[in-house]
Amino acid sequence: MSVRLHPHAQARLIERGATEAEVIATVESGTTFSAQFGRTGFRRNFSFNAEWQGKVYAMKKVEAIAAKEGEDWLIITVIIKFF
């Protein structure tokens, strides 16, 4: 299984504060959930303990919405939540 990022998802990583490695780890070992349009979502929390946009947060939740392509996953978008 490989994980590829759609250009939209790649652009959102920078804007939203995640790395490609975190997205791949989320797909490989996160929990799954059903998403719109028959897609699959993956969710995982990461220890953060750093500043993001002027505030310090302890945790970061990465959600990746993906479409299955054969044995591979194409990440359509990513959603990041700091808490």
Contacts in CASP RR format, 6 or more apart in sequence:
PFRMAT RR
TARGET T0000
AUTHOR 0000-0000-0000
METHOD contacts of the structure
MODEL  1
MSVRLHPHAQARLIERGATEAEVIATVESGTTFSAQFGRTGFRRNFSFNA
EWQGKVYAMKKVEAIAAKEGEDWLIITVIIKFF
1 71 0 8 1.000
1 72 0 8 1.000
1 73 0 8 1.000
2 71 0 8 1.000
2 72 0 8 1.000
2 73 0 8 1.000
3 23 0 8 1.000
3 24 0 8 1.000
3 27 0 8 1.000
3 28 0 8 1.000
3 66 0 8 1.000
3 72 0 8 1.000
3 73 0 8 1.000
3 75 0 8 1.000
4 72 0 8 1.000
4 73 0 8 1.000
4 74 0 8 1.000
4 75 0 8 1.000
5 13 0 8 1.000
5 20 0 8 1.000
5 23 0 8 1.000
5 74 0 8 1.000
5 75 0 8 1.000
6 74 0 8 1.000
6 75 0 8 1.000
6 76 0 8 1.000
6 77 0 8 1.000
8 76 0 8 1.000
8 77 0 8 1.000
9 23 0 8 1.000
9 64 0 8 1.000
9 75 0 8 1.000
9 76 0 8 1.000
9 77 0 8 1.000
9 78 0 8 1.000
10 20 0 8 1.000
12 77 0 8 1.000
12 78 0 8 1.000
13 19 0 8 1.000
13 20 0 8 1.000
13 23 0 8 1.000
13 78 0 8 1.000
16 78 0 8 1.000
16 79 0 8 1.000
16 80 0 8 1.000
17 52 0 8 1.000
17 60 0 8 1.000
17 80 0 8 1.000
18 60 0 8 1.000
18 62 0 8 1.000
18 78 0 8 1.000
18 80 0 8 1.000
22 44 0 8 1.000
22 46 0 8 1.000
22 60 0 8 1.000
22 62 0 8 1.000
23 62 0 8 1.000
23 64 0 8 1.000
23 75 0 8 1.000
23 78 0 8 1.000
25 44 0 8 1.000
26 42 0 8 1.000
26 43 0 8 1.000
26 44 0 8 1.000
26 62 0 8 1.000
26 63 0 8 1.000
26 64 0 8 1.000
27 42 0 8 1.000
27 64 0 8 1.000
27 66 0 8 1.000
27 73 0 8 1.000
27 75 0 8 1.000
29 44 0 8 1.000
30 42 0 8 1.000
30 43 0 8 1.000
30 44 0 8 1.000
31 42 0 8 1.000
31 43 0 8 1.000
31 44 0 8 1.000
32 40 0 8 1.000
32 41 0 8 1.000
32 42 0 8 1.000
32 43 0 8 1.000
33 40 0 8 1.000
33 41 0 8 1.000
33 42 0 8 1.000
33 43 0 8 1.000
34 40 0 8 1.000
34 41 0 8 1.000
35 41 0 8 1.000
35 65 0 8 1.000
39 65 0 8 1.000
39 66 0 8 1.000
39 67 0 8 1.000
39 76 0 8 1.000
40 65 0 8 1.000
40 66 0 8 1.000
40 67 0 8 1.000
40 68 0 8 1.000
40 73 0 8 1.000
41 63 0 8 1.000
41 64 0 8 1.000
41 65 0 8 1.000
41 66 0 8 1.000
42 63 0 8 1.000
42 64 0 8 1.000
42 66 0 8 1.000
43 61 0 8 1.000
43 62 0 8 1.000
43 63 0 8 1.000
44 61 0 8 1.000
44 62 0 8 1.000
45 59 0 8 1.000
45 60 0 8 1.000
45 61 0 8 1.000
45 62 0 8 1.000
46 59 0 8 1.000
46 60 0 8 1.000
46 61 0 8 1.000
46 62 0 8 1.000
47 58 0 8 1.000
47 59 0 8 1.000
47 60 0 8 1.000
48 57 0 8 1.000
48 58 0 8 1.000
48 59 0 8 1.000
48 60 0 8 1.000
48 82 0 8 1.000
49 56 0 8 1.000
49 57 0 8 1.000
49 58 0 8 1.000
50 56 0 8 1.000
50 57 0 8 1.000
51 57 0 8 1.000
52 60 0 8 1.000
52 82 0 8 1.000
55 82 0 8 1.000
57 82 0 8 1.000
57 83 0 8 1.000
58 83 0 8 1.000
59 82 0 8 1.000
59 83 0 8 1.000
60 80 0 8 1.000
60 81 0 8 1.000
60 82 0 8 1.000
60 83 0 8 1.000
61 80 0 8 1.000
61 81 0 8 1.000
61 82 0 8 1.000
61 83 0 8 1.000
62 78 0 8 1.000
62 79 0 8 1.000
62 80 0 8 1.000
63 78 0 8 1.000
63 79 0 8 1.000
63 80 0 8 1.000
63 81 0 8 1.000
64 75 0 8 1.000
64 77 0 8 1.000
64 78 0 8 1.000
65 75 0 8 1.000
65 76 0 8 1.000
65 77 0 8 1.000
65 78 0 8 1.000
65 79 0 8 1.000
66 73 0 8 1.000
66 74 0 8 1.000
66 75 0 8 1.000
66 76 0 8 1.000
67 73 0 8 1.000
67 74 0 8 1.000
67 76 0 8 1.000
68 74 0 8 1.000
END
